[in-house]
Amino acid sequence: ETADGRHRTDDEDGNEMALVKVSGPESLERRLPRSLIIGVKKAGTRALLEFLRLHPDVRASGPETHFFDRHYNRGVEWYSWNGSCSKMTSQIIASAFTLIKQKPKKEAGCHARERQGTKLSFLSSQFLSQFFFSVVCLPSFIFATNTHRVLLFNFQAKTNKIKIKLFGLFLLFFAMPLSLPDQVTMEKTPSYFVTRQAPARIHTLSPRMRLLVVVRDPVTRALSDYAQTSSKRPNSTLPFEELAFDEDGVDPSWSAIRIGLYERHLSRWLEHFAPGQIHVVSGEELVRDPAQEMALVQDFLGLRRLVSHDHFYFNRTKGFPCLKKSEGSGSPHCLGKTKGRTHPRLCDSDLRRLRSFFEPYNRRFYKMVGRDFGWNGER
């Protein structure tokens, strides 16, 4: 234990990984965020959040709250406490099902016991939502000490004569996690960056808010955006070329293109926040050299440089950096399987058209933030 009440945590080889603050529960509260990751979609916001979670002085919400774009009318109390718990339970059990009485099942291991299947008639999803919210979410508001709680259960179900093994996973979460007074509470919602009302709304809540924006080559970002969309709707998504181009050239009205006009979006934020309150993170460098990029982020947030090279290793199969130890776990952790989707292949002429379209926007963006990201090939 150090003089300031912190405890050292070491890896398996005895190397110091972080300093963890130990404090009594009386100082834990759900606080409004001091920092937000406001964008950009498909540029590396999830990676940035996961890397920041390693820092003992950071407390981050699990899901995207969408408070400043979709749920602003719910009020600040909803933002700091309720979040999306009731919505999540509603989504999980939106499809009512029937559990058929089964034969007794013997469980293996030290908890071996006879278990009788239960029969549950069709109940409305509304009733189920209210039930789970009452018995699980509300008590969790009082007793939860982590960003989220996970309730796991197993049971057998038979629907349409098909026996299915259901592994239920209820993520019970809150908009804001519990934190100590000197910890940085934060959340990420990438759609804030392109939401016109978001800058003014955030400034009204906290004029001193510190904003993080992860950017990426707008061409590869658009391809990644399209890959995500087409993976969800493979049979109803038009080819990339038909969406990206019209008879006049590149179509800026398509969201995958419009999001990449960083200079336009950032100019709205600078109407409400000083340049020193906005830090732009390179999505490419977050992959190539995460420790160096995270050093800049930690400096911006006023944090000690605790997230370092010791926390990362490069997974050559995935092509992404992974964490040697994730938050709350002693095992390595890589980003989800959805990362690294195959992008659509474009002919050289279409790629040149896209790069030519984005070039003037990129140049103005470089000048605006004082950093050349090399997307136009100058570096």
N, C-alpha and C positions, 0 to 999 in steps of 0.2 A: 504494500500500500504506500502511495506517495503522500507527500505533505498536504496536498490539496484534497485528499479523500478519494483518489482514484486508485483503481486496481489494474495491474498489468495483466494482459492476456497474451499467452505465447502460443506459437504453433508447435507442431509435434517435435521439431528440431530445437526448440527452446528459443527461437527468434521472437523478439517482441513484435506483436502484430498491431496492438492498439492499447489505448488507455481507456478503461471503462469507468464511468463515474457511478458511484454507489450513493444513493440518497434515499431518504425515507419516503414512504408513499404519500405523506401529507403534502408534499410539494408537487405531486403529479396533477396536472390539469389538462383538459382539452383546450388548446390555445389556437387562435386563428393563425394562419401561416405568416411567416416573416419573409418567405421566398416562394416563388412559383416558377415551375418549368412550363412556359407558355407555348412552346413549340420547338421544332416544327414536325408535323406528322411525317413519319417514315424517314426521319433524319438521325435518330439515335436517342430519343427521349427516354425510352425504357432503359437503355444501357446506362444513361447518366443517372437515372433514379436508383438503379440497382447498385451502382458504384458509390453513390452518396450514402446509401444505407449502411455501408461499412463504417462510416464515421460515427463514433459514439456521441457526438454532439449534434447529430441530425436525427430528426424523427419525421418520417414521411408517410403519407397516407398510401394505402394499397391501391385502390382503384382510381380511375379518373373521375373526379367529382362532378365536372361540368357545371359548377355553380355559377360562374360568371357568363355562361352562354345559355344553358338550358333551364337551370333551376334558380335563377336569381330572384324570382318572385317568391320563393319559399322563405327568404330571409336569412339573416346571419346566424340565428340560433340553429337552423337546420344545417347550415354549413359546418358549424363547429361541433354539433352533437349528433344529430340523427343521421345525416348523410343518406346513403342509399340502402340502408339495411332492409327496410320494408319492401323496397322495390326489388332487391335481390331475392328475398324469399319468395316474392310473388312470381318472379321469373322462373325460379328453380322448380316450383310446383305448379306452374301454370297449367300443365297437362295433368288433369286428375287421372288416377289409375286405380286398378283393383288388385289387391293382394289376395291371392288365393291360399286358403288353408293348406298347409303342406304337412308332410310327414316330419316327425321329429328329426332334427339334425344334430349330430354330435360334433362339437368343435374340438379341434386338436389343441395340443399344447397345455401349458399350465393352467389355462382358463377353461379346460374342457368341461362341458356341461351339456345337458340336453336342452335343446331350444325348440320351441314350438312356433311354427309360422303363424302369422296372424292374418285375419281377413279384414280388409278395409273396403267398405262400399264406396261408391263414387261420391266424393265430397266436393263441393265447389272450391275452386282455386282461391276464391276470395276468403272463404272460411279458413282454409289451410294457411293462407298468407297471414291472416290476423292471428291465428293460433301460434305459428312459429315466431312471429314478431313479438307476441306477448311473452312467451315462455323462454325465448332464447335471446332476442335482441335487447329487450329492456334490462334483464339481469346483466347482460354483458356490458351495458353502458356503465354499470356500477363496478363490476369486478374485473373487466378486461384491462390488461396492462400492456398488451402488444398492439401492433397496428391492426391485426385482425385475429379472429379466433376461427378455428376450423373444427367442425363437428363431423366425424366420420362414422358411418354405420354401414352394415352389410345386411342384406336380406334377399330372399328369393321372390321373384315375381313371375307370374304367368299371364301374358297378355296375348290375345289372339292365338292361343294354343302354343305360343313360343315361350319357352322357359328362358328367362333372362337373369343373369347375375347383375344386380344393381349395386354399384359402389357409390353411395350417396356422399356428396361433398357439399356441405353448406358453408359458404364463406360469409361470415357475419362480420361486417365491417362498418366503420364509421368514417365520416368525411375527414375528421381530424383525429390523429392518435393522441394518446396521453404523452405529455412531455414535461421536462423540468424547466425551470425559468430561464436557464442560460442555454438551452438547446434550441436549435433552429428547426421549427416546424415548417414543413413544406408539402406541396402536392404538385402533381403534373397533370395538365390537360392540354394536349397539343393544339386543339381547335381554338384555344383562346387567341393565338397569334393572328388568326384570320377573321376573328369575330369583331365587327366594327364597334360594338358597345363595350367590349371587354376592357380596353384601356381606361375609360372613364369610370367604369364600375369598380375596378380594382383600385384606382387612385382614390376614389371616394372612401373605400374601406380602409386603405392604408397608403397614404402618400409616400411613405418611406419604404414601400415594398421593393425587394430586390428580385429582378427578373432574369431568368436564364432562358436563352434561345439556342437550341441546337440546329445548325444548318448543315446542308449537304449539297453537293453538286445538283442543281435543280433538274438536270436531265436524268441522272440516275435516281433521284428522288421520285420523279414522275413515273419512271419505269417500275420502281418498287411499289408505289401507290397503286398502279394498275395491277401488278402481280397480286397484291393483297385483295383487291376488289374482285378480280377474276377467279381467285381461289374460292371465294365465298359464293360466287354466282357463275360457275364455269360454263353453263349452257345459255346464259342470257347476256353475256358481256361481248360487246363488239370488239373487233381487233383494235389494238392500240392506235394504229395509223388512222383509222376512221374517226376516232375520238380526238386525236391530237391535231389533226389538220383539217382545214376546210379549203374552199376554193381560193381564199385570200392568203393562205399560208398557215402558220400555227394558230390554233384557236385558243385565245386566252380565257375564254369563258368556261372551258372545261376545268373542273376543280384541280385535277392533277397538274395542270399547267399553271393555273392561277395561284395556287399555294406557293409555287416556286418564285413568284415575283417578290422576293424578300424586301427589296427597297420600298415598294409601295406599302406593304404591311407595317414595316418598322417605322416608317414616317408617322403613322398614326400614333404609335406608342410614344414617340418622341414629343408629341404634342402634350403629353401628360407626365412623362417621366424624364428626368435628366439622363444624359448618356451614361453617367457613372452608375446609374441604378440598373443598367441593362448589360449583361455579359453574354457575348455570343460565343458559343462552343462549336468547334469544328467536329462534325460527325465523322469525317475521314480520320482525323487525328485521334479521335476517341477509340478508333479501331487500331490504328497503327501504333500509337503511343499513349495508351490510356492514362498512365501514371503522370506524364507531363501535362496532359490536358486537364486532369483532375487537380493538379497542383494549382493551376490558374483558377479553377472553379473554387477551390478551398480558400484561396487568397481573396477572391471576390466576396465570398460569404463571411469572411473574417474568421475562418476556422484554422486550426493548426493543421499542418500538412501531415496527416496521419495515413491517408489513403495513398499508397506508394507502389513502387514496382513489386514489393513483397506480396502484394495482394493479387497479382495477375499472372496468368500464363496464357500463351497463345495456342488455341486449338486449331491445328492445321486442317483438320477434317472440316470443321465448320467455317473456318476462315474468320473467326471472331475471337477476341480475348475472352477468357473465362475467369471466374473468381476462384482463388484457391480455397477460400472459406466465405460462405455467404452469411448474411445476417441471421443470427440465431442457429447456425448450423456449423458443424466442424468439417463438413464434406465439401468438395469442389462443386461449383455451380456454374452452368452455362445458361445463356439466354434460351428462351423457348424454341421449340421445333419450328415455329413459324418464321424464325429469323433465317435469312439466307435463302429465301425463295428464288427460284429461277426466274430471271427477268425475260421479257419478250425480246427477241432478236430483231433489230432494225437494220435496214440497209444503210450503207455509208451516207447516201444522199439525204436520207431522213434524219440521221444523226447530225449532219452538218446543218440542216435547216433548224433543228432544235437549238443547237449551240449558237448559231447565228442570232436566233431570236432572243435567247437569254443573255447574250453578251453585254449589251448596254445596261441591262438591269443589274447584272453582276458587278460591272464597273462602278456604278453608282452606289451599290451596296458596300463594296470594298471601301470606298471613300467615306461612306457614312459611319462605318464601324472601325475604320483605321486598321484593317487587316485584309491582306490579299490571300484568298483561299485557293487560288490557282485553278479555278474551274475553266478559265478561258485559255489555259495552256501557257501563261506567261512565266510561270516559275520553272 
